C-alpha cells in the first residue's frame, strides 16, 4: 500500500513535468526568451526532484521492516486510547518521537 501511494504521487508529478517540457519544445523558432529560460530551470528542478523520488523503493524497506519486527511489536501503542482517537479523526497529524531498537 505504501509503495502504491508513492507510485501514484510520482505519476502525479510526471504530468506537470511533461506539460512544461512540451511547452518548452513548442517555443517559437527555438528562441531563448526569459520565459523559456525560467521554464527550463523549473523543468530541470522538477526532473531532478522526480529522479530523487524514484530512487527510493519504499516497498523493499517496508517488507524488510515487517520481517524484522517481533510478534506484538507496538501493540501497546496500537491498542491505546490516544492512537484509537487519532485514527478515528478525518484528518489529523500524528508525531511519534522515540528511539528505535
C-alpha positions as CSV (number, residue, x, y, z in Angstrom):
1,X,0.0,0.0,0.0
2,X,2.8,2.4,0.8
3,X,4.6,1.7,-2.4
4,X,1.4,2.2,-4.4
5,X,0.8,5.6,-2.8
6,X,4.3,6.7,-3.6
7,X,4.0,5.4,-7.2
8,X,0.8,7.4,-7.6
9,X,2.5,10.5,-6.3
10,X,5.4,10.1,-8.7
11,X,3.0,9.6,-11.6
12,X,1.1,12.8,-10.5
13,X,4.4,14.7,-10.7
14,X,5.2,13.4,-14.1
15,X,2.2,15.0,-15.8
16,X,3.2,18.7,-15.0
17,X,6.8,17.9,-15.9
18,X,5.7,16.6,-19.3
19,X,3.5,19.6,-19.8
20,X,6.3,22.0,-19.1
21,X,8.6,20.0,-21.4
22,X,6.1,20.1,-24.2
23,X,5.6,23.9,-23.8
24,X,9.4,24.4,-24.0
25,X,9.7,22.2,-27.1
26,X,7.0,24.2,-28.8
27,X,8.6,27.6,-28.3
28,X,8.6,29.6,-31.4
29,X,11.7,29.1,-33.6
30,X,13.8,27.9,-30.6
31,X,14.2,31.5,-29.4
32,X,15.5,31.8,-25.9
33,X,13.2,34.2,-24.0
34,X,13.2,35.0,-20.3
35,X,10.1,32.8,-20.0
36,X,11.9,30.0,-21.9
37,X,14.8,30.2,-19.5
38,X,12.6,30.2,-16.4
39,X,10.6,27.3,-17.7
40,X,13.7,25.4,-18.4
41,X,15.1,26.0,-14.9
42,X,11.8,24.8,-13.4
43,X,11.8,21.7,-15.7
44,X,15.3,20.8,-14.7
45,X,14.4,21.2,-11.0
46,X,11.2,19.2,-11.3
47,X,13.1,16.4,-13.2
48,X,15.8,16.3,-10.6
49,X,13.1,16.0,-7.8
50,X,11.4,13.2,-9.7
51,X,14.7,11.3,-10.2
52,X,15.4,11.7,-6.4
53,X,11.9,10.4,-5.5
54,X,12.3,7.4,-7.9
55,X,15.5,6.2,-6.2
56,X,13.5,5.2,-3.1
57,X,11.8,1.9,-3.2
58,X,9.7,2.1,0.0
59,X,8.2,-1.3,-0.7
60,X,11.5,-3.1,-0.1
61,X,12.1,-1.1,3.1
62,X,8.6,-1.8,4.3
63,X,8.9,-5.5,3.7
64,X,12.3,-5.7,5.4
65,X,10.9,-3.9,8.4
66,X,7.9,-6.3,8.6
67,X,10.3,-9.3,8.5
68,X,12.4,-7.9,11.3
69,X,9.7,-7.0,13.8
70,X,8.6,-9.3,16.5
71,X,5.1,-10.5,17.1
72,X,3.2,-8.0,19.2
73,X,5.6,-5.1,18.4
74,X,3.9,-1.8,19.3
75,X,0.6,-3.5,20.2
76,X,0.6,-1.5,23.5
77,X,0.6,1.7,21.4
78,X,-1.9,0.5,18.7
79,X,-4.3,-0.5,21.5
80,X,-4.0,2.8,23.3
81,X,-6.9,5.2,23.5
82,X,-4.7,8.0,22.2
83,X,-4.0,6.1,19.0
84,X,-7.6,5.0,18.5
85,X,-8.8,8.5,18.9
86,X,-6.3,9.9,16.4
87,X,-7.1,7.1,13.9
88,X,-10.9,7.9,14.2
89,X,-10.4,11.6,13.1
90,X,-10.9,12.5,9.5
91,X,-7.7,14.5,9.2
92,X,-5.0,14.9,11.8
93,X,-1.3,14.8,12.2
94,X,0.4,12.3,14.5
95,X,4.0,12.9,15.5
96,X,5.8,10.0,17.1
97,X,9.2,10.6,18.6
98,X,11.4,7.9,20.1
99,X,14.4,5.7,19.9
100,X,14.3,2.7,17.6
101,X,15.7,-0.6,18.8
